[in-house]
Amino acid sequence: MTPILELLPTGGPAKAPGAKPGQAAPSAQSRYSPAGLWQRKTTIISALSVAGIATHLAFRFAFHAAPDIHRIPLLATLVIGGAPLLYDLFRKLLKREFGSDLLGGISIITSVVLGEYLAGSIIVLMLAGGAALESYALRSASSVLAALAKRMPSVAHRKRDSEIVDVALQDVAVDDTLVIYPHDICPVDGVVIEGHGVMDESYLTGEPFQITKTSGSNVISGAINGESALTIRTTRLAADSRYAKIMEVMRESESKRPQLQRLGDQLGAIYTPVALTVAVFAWVLSGESIRFLAVLVIATPCPLLLAIPIAIIGSISLCARRAIIVKSPVVLEQIAGCRTAIFDKTGTLTYGEPKLTEQLIAPGFDQKEVLTVVASLERYSKHPLARAILAAAKEAGIALPEATAVGEQPGEGLRGTVSGRPVLVTSRKKLLAQKIPGGDQLAPLAGGLECVVVIDGRYAAALRFRDAPRTDSRPFVSHLGSKHNFTRVMLVSGDRESEVRYLAEQVGITEIHAEKSPEEKLVIVRAETVKAKTLYVGDGINDAPAMMAATVGMAIGQNSDVTAEAAGVVIMDNSLTKVDEFMHISRRMRIIALQSAVGGMALSVVGMAFAATGHLSPVSGAIAQEIIDVLAVLNALRAAFPPKVIHDL
C-alpha cells in the first residue's frame, strides 16, 4: 500500500517562472518519489496489458490468425507486465509479507503452466490496474492534503525602512515586518501593525466568513488577504506557523497505521490460505486443474486491502475540510469504543473569556462612576480581566476619560489617576493586607474571579467575573450517552471547587475533580483508562500529559502548541460541535470501510464457489473480480465526502 505521505511534496516549494507573488509552483517531487514511480509503472503495465489483450482478440477473432500468432501479444504481456509484478511479490515473500495479492502471483504462474495465457494476461491487468486505481483513489481522497502543500507561498515581502524586498520563506525571522499584498496568501502567523482590511480564513477554519483585520489583529498563515494591503509583524517562524503545523500533523498522520488497517492485514492473511485451500480441493475433487486457476483468479486481489486505507485517508481529508486535524489515524477507530469522557474546564466547556457578572458597590460610590474610572485605567492593562471590564463599559455606553500616571507592578495591582482621582485595582488579599479604609465592608468570598477597586484611598467596589459556559456545552454533554454510548462524563480542573461545581451544574456533569495539578490529572486519566477507553478534551498546556494518557486525546482551539502535539486530534475551531462532527465521521468511516472490505470479500467467496463447481472460467472470474474491486473502491471513496447530517447537536 502506497503511503499518501510519499504523494505529498515536502519542504518549501520552488517558485515557478512567471508565478504571481505568494504563489508556489506545483511540486514535481511526487512524480519522482517511489510512490510516483510505482504508479507510473503500474499505469504503463495496465496500458500494455490492455493493448496486448485487445491485439490478441483482434488477431484471433477478426483476422483468424493461427494460435502461434494470436498468442504472441499475450506472451508479451506476461513477460513485460507479469515479470515485474512477480518480482515485487517475491520481494514481499522474502519479507514474510503474505497478502491476497500473493494469490495473483500464483494465478499468473498457474495460467502459464496450463497454457491459459488470456487468463494470465487479465490477472496482470487486474493487479497492475488495481495498484494504479488504488494510487489514484488515494490521491483523490486526499486532495485536501495535496492542496495544502501546493498553496503554501514560497516568498514573503519583507519591509525594512522604506524598502520592500522579496525573501525566501525560510529566511523570515520573528519580529520581521512583512507586507501582505491584496489577494496574497499570508505566509506566516503575525499581528497587523498597519492597514485595515479583511482576510478569508475559511480554508483553515472551515467557517465561510471574511474576518476583519486592523492594527493589533492576529493573522494566520494560509489565510487569503482581501482588497487592501496589510503590514504585519511576524510572531512565528514559517516552520512554526499554523499552516506549517497543519502540514506537519498531516504528514505525521500518514506514517501511523490504525488498528483497523492492521485488522485488514490480518483478514487478508486468513483469506489467502482459505482461497488456496478451496482451489486445491476444487482441483482434487474434480480432477480439473483449470478449476484451481479459476478459484484463484476470482479470489485475487482481495478488496479489503484497497478499501480500508482509502476509507481512512478519505476520512482524514474530510476532517481537514471541517477544521479537524487528525494527527493519529488510530483515533478514527478508537473513538467509537470510548465510554468515559473527561473534560478540562476553562477554554473547553467554557469560552475562556471571563465576563463581568456582579458589581458590589460600597456606600458613597456610584456604580457608573466606578465602572468609568476602572475601565479608563484598564485600557492600559494586559490582565485577562481587563477585556471583560472594557466590554462591560462599552455595553453600558460609557465614555472613557484619559488616565495618567498608569503603572502596574507585578503582584501590586494596577494604579493610575483618572479625572484627578487616584485609582487602584488590586486583589482582596492586598486590600486587607494594606488595611485600606472600608475594607471591612467586603462581602464574603464567592465563586468565580474577583478584583477590588480603591478610589481616593478608600475601598469602592468588588467586581466579580465568571467564565461563561459555551452555548453548546450542555447539549453536547447531554447527548454523549444517548448518541455515542458514553457511560461516564467527568470534569477535571485545576480551578477552585466552587467554580468547577458551578460550571458542572450549568452543563449537566455530576462527577467533578477540582483543584488538580497536571500530575494529578494524569493519575486520574490513567486510572480511568484502565477501566474503560477514555476521551480527554482540553486546551491548555496542563492538559498535555492527560491527553497522552487517554485512549483518545483531543485539543480544542489553538491556545497551546504543546497541547496540539500531545493530542491525537486537534479541533482548530473553539467549538464542541466539531468534536461531535469528528465522532460522526469516525463512525461513518468504520461502517464504510467494513462495508467495502467485507462486502468485497463476500462477493469473492461467492465467486469462488461458482469457480470451484465449474460454473466460472478463469477469464470470466478475472472480469468478475475486477468489477468487485471497482465497486469496493468506489464505495470506500464515499468516506471523503460529507454526509447530509454530520452532527446531531
CORZI-V956992 format. One record per residue. N is the residue number from 0. PHI is phi in whole degrees, -180 to 180 (NA if undefined). Layout:
[[N;PHI] [N;PHI]]
//
This chain:
[[0;NA] [1;-80] [2;-64] [3;-65] [4;-56] [5;-73] [6;-87] [7;-98] [8;-69] [9;-119] [10;79] [11;-77] [12;-71] [13;-82] [14;-84] [15;-78] [16;-60] [17;82] [18;-70] [19;-71] [20;-57] [21;85] [22;-108] [23;-102] [24;-75] [25;-59] [26;-74] [27;-100] [28;-61] [29;-63] [30;-66] [31;-106] [32;-74] [33;-53] [34;-66] [35;-65] [36;-66] [37;-64] [38;-66] [39;-63] [40;-64] [41;-67] [42;-67] [43;-65] [44;-63] [45;-61] [46;-64] [47;-64] [48;-65] [49;-61] [50;-64] [51;-64] [52;-66] [53;-64] [54;-65] [55;-58] [56;-63] [57;-65] [58;-61] [59;-78] [60;-105] [61;-89] [62;-104] [63;51] [64;-72] [65;-67] [66;-54] [67;-64] [68;-84] [69;-74] [70;-86] [71;-58] [72;-60] [73;-70] [74;-63] [75;-63] [76;-63] [77;-66] [78;-76] [79;-73] [80;-95] [81;-73] [82;-60] [83;-62] [84;-67] [85;-65] [86;-64] [87;-63] [88;-66] [89;-63] [90;-63] [91;-64] [92;-62] [93;-63] [94;-88] [95;61] [96;-102] [97;-109] [98;-133] [99;-70] [100;-68] [101;-61] [102;-62] [103;-64] [104;-63] [105;-63] [106;-65] [107;-62] [108;-63] [109;-62] [110;-63] [111;-68] [112;-62] [113;-87] [114;78] [115;-90] [116;-68] [117;-66] [118;-62] [119;-62] [120;-66] [121;-66] [122;-66] [123;-58] [124;-62] [125;-63] [126;-66] [127;-68] [128;-66] [129;-64] [130;-65] [131;-66] [132;-65] [133;-61] [134;-62] [135;-65] [136;-64] [137;-64] [138;-65] [139;-66] [140;-65] [141;-107] [142;-61] [143;-65] [144;-65] [145;-65] [146;-64] [147;-59] [148;-70] [149;-76] [150;-92] [151;-69] [152;-61] [153;-101] [154;-132] [155;-130] [156;-101] [157;-88] [158;-111] [159;-133] [160;59] [161;-107] [162;-104] [163;-115] [164;-127] [165;-78] [166;-128] [167;-63] [168;-58] [169;-71] [170;-91] [171;-76] [172;-110] [173;-63] [174;76] [175;-69] [176;-101] [177;-119] [178;-107] [179;-104] [180;-72] [181;-54] [182;70] [183;-74] [184;-89] [185;-64] [186;-81] [187;-144] [188;-76] [189;-172] [190;-129] [191;-70] [192;-117] [193;-160] [194;110] [195;-146] [196;-172] [197;-134] [198;-133] [199;-95] [200;-105] [201;-63] [202;-64] [203;-101] [204;-99] [205;83] [206;-98] [207;-82] [208;-125] [209;-90] [210;-95] [211;-69] [212;-126] [213;-144] [214;-55] [215;98] [216;-77] [217;-80] [218;-124] [219;-119] [220;-63] [221;96] [222;-73] [223;-100] [224;-72] [225;-88] [226;-83] [227;-111] [228;-73] [229;-125] [230;-109] [231;-126] [232;-107] [233;-71] [234;-112] [235;-145] [236;-69] [237;-58] [238;-69] [239;-106] [240;-73] [241;-62] [242;-64] [243;-64] [244;-64] [245;-61] [246;-64] [247;-64] [248;-72] [249;-64] [250;-64] [251;-62] [252;-64] [253;-76] [254;-89] [255;-113] [256;-100] [257;-75] [258;-61] [259;-61] [260;-65] [261;-63] [262;-61] [263;-62] [264;-62] [265;-65] [266;-63] [267;-65] [268;-67] [269;-77] [270;-64] [271;-62] [272;-64] [273;-63] [274;-62] [275;-64] [276;-63] [277;-61] [278;-63] [279;-65] [280;-63] [281;-61] [282;-69] [283;-66] [284;-71] [285;-95] [286;77] [287;-111] [288;-67] [289;-65] [290;-70] [291;-58] [292;-67] [293;-62] [294;-65] [295;-65] [296;-65] [297;-71] [298;-88] [299;-133] [300;-84] [301;-73] [302;-61] [303;-65] [304;-75] [305;-98] [306;-70] [307;-65] [308;-64] [309;-67] [310;-65] [311;-66] [312;-64] [313;-62] [314;-69] [315;-61] [316;-63] [317;-63] [318;-60] [319;-61] [320;-70] [321;-99] [322;65] [323;-123] [324;-99] [325;-92] [326;-79] [327;-124] [328;-58] [329;-56] [330;-67] [331;-60] [332;-89] [333;-71] [334;-60] [335;-67] [336;-96] [337;-71] [338;-121] [339;-121] [340;-105] [341;-121] [342;-118] [343;-77] [344;-96] [345;-68] [346;84] [347;-109] [348;-90] [349;-116] [350;-79] [351;73] [352;-131] [353;-60] [354;-121] [355;-71] [356;-111] [357;-153] [358;-123] [359;-98] [360;-94] [361;-75] [362;-56] [363;93] [364;-124] [365;-105] [366;-61] [367;-66] [368;-61] [369;-64] [370;-63] [371;-65] [372;-72] [373;-68] [374;-64] [375;-61] [376;-77] [377;-69] [378;-59] [379;-104] [380;-113] [381;-105] [382;-64] [383;-56] [384;-83] [385;-62] [386;-63] [387;-67] [388;-67] [389;-65] [390;-65] [391;-66] [392;-66] [393;-65] [394;-64] [395;-82] [396;70] [397;-88] [398;-83] [399;-100] [400;-75] [401;-73] [402;-109] [403;-129] [404;53] [405;-79] [406;-150] [407;-142] [408;-86] [409;-53] [410;82] [411;-105] [412;98] [413;-105] [414;-119] [415;176] [416;-123] [417;-126] [418;53] [419;80] [420;-111] [421;-71] [422;-130] [423;-131] [424;-113] [425;-144] [426;-103] [427;-58] [428;-62] [429;-69] [430;-61] [431;-70] [432;-65] [433;-86] [434;52] [435;-73] [436;-53] [437;90] [438;-62] [439;-71] [440;-89] [441;-60] [442;-73] [443;-56] [444;-65] [445;-126] [446;-69] [447;92] [448;-97] [449;-152] [450;-138] [451;-116] [452;-117] [453;-119] [454;-124] [455;56] [456;79] [457;-124] [458;-62] [459;-115] [460;-169] [461;-119] [462;-107] [463;-116] [464;-132] [465;-137] [466;-89] [467;-68] [468;-68] [469;-62] [470;-64] [471;-96] [472;-65] [473;-65] [474;-59] [475;-66] [476;-63] [477;-69] [478;-96] [479;-62] [480;-72] [481;-74] [482;-102] [483;-128] [484;65] [485;-79] [486;-102] [487;-139] [488;-130] [489;-125] [490;-117] [491;-121] [492;-146] [493;-90] [494;-76] [495;-63] [496;-61] [497;-61] [498;-72] [499;-67] [500;-66] [501;-60] [502;-66] [503;-58] [504;-66] [505;-68] [506;-103] [507;91] [508;-108] [509;-103] [510;-103] [511;-128] [512;-137] [513;-106] [514;55] [515;-105] [516;-78] [517;-55] [518;-66] [519;-70] [520;-60] [521;-61] [522;-61] [523;-62] [524;-66] [525;-62] [526;-64] [527;-71] [528;-69] [529;-66] [530;-78] [531;-161] [532;-65] [533;-121] [534;-114] [535;-117] [536;-120] [537;-153] [538;-141] [539;-109] [540;-59] [541;-70] [542;-91] [543;-57] [544;-60] [545;-65] [546;-61] [547;-71] [548;-82] [549;-74] [550;-61] [551;-129] [552;-103] [553;-129] [554;-100] [555;-111] [556;84] [557;-125] [558;-78] [559;-151] [560;-66] [561;-62] [562;-63] [563;-62] [564;-70] [565;-79] [566;-83] [567;-84] [568;-135] [569;-119] [570;-89] [571;-70] [572;-95] [573;-82] [574;-149] [575;-74] [576;-60] [577;-67] [578;-63] [579;-64] [580;-60] [581;-61] [582;-61] [583;-70] [584;-63] [585;-63] [586;-63] [587;-67] [588;-60] [589;-63] [590;-63] [591;-65] [592;-62] [593;-71] [594;-57] [595;-67] [596;-71] [597;-69] [598;-62] [599;-64] [600;-63] [601;-63] [602;-64] [603;-65] [604;-63] [605;-61] [606;-63] [607;-63] [608;-64] [609;-64] [610;-68] [611;-66] [612;-93] [613;85] [614;-94] [615;-141] [616;-79] [617;-56] [618;-67] [619;-64] [620;-65] [621;-64] [622;-66] [623;-63] [624;-66] [625;-62] [626;-65] [627;-61] [628;-62] [629;-63] [630;-63] [631;-64] [632;-67] [633;-62] [634;-67] [635;-65] [636;-65] [637;-60] [638;-63] [639;-82] [640;-111] [641;-68] [642;-76] [643;-64] [644;-119] [645;-113] [646;-157] [647;-123] [648;-89]]
//
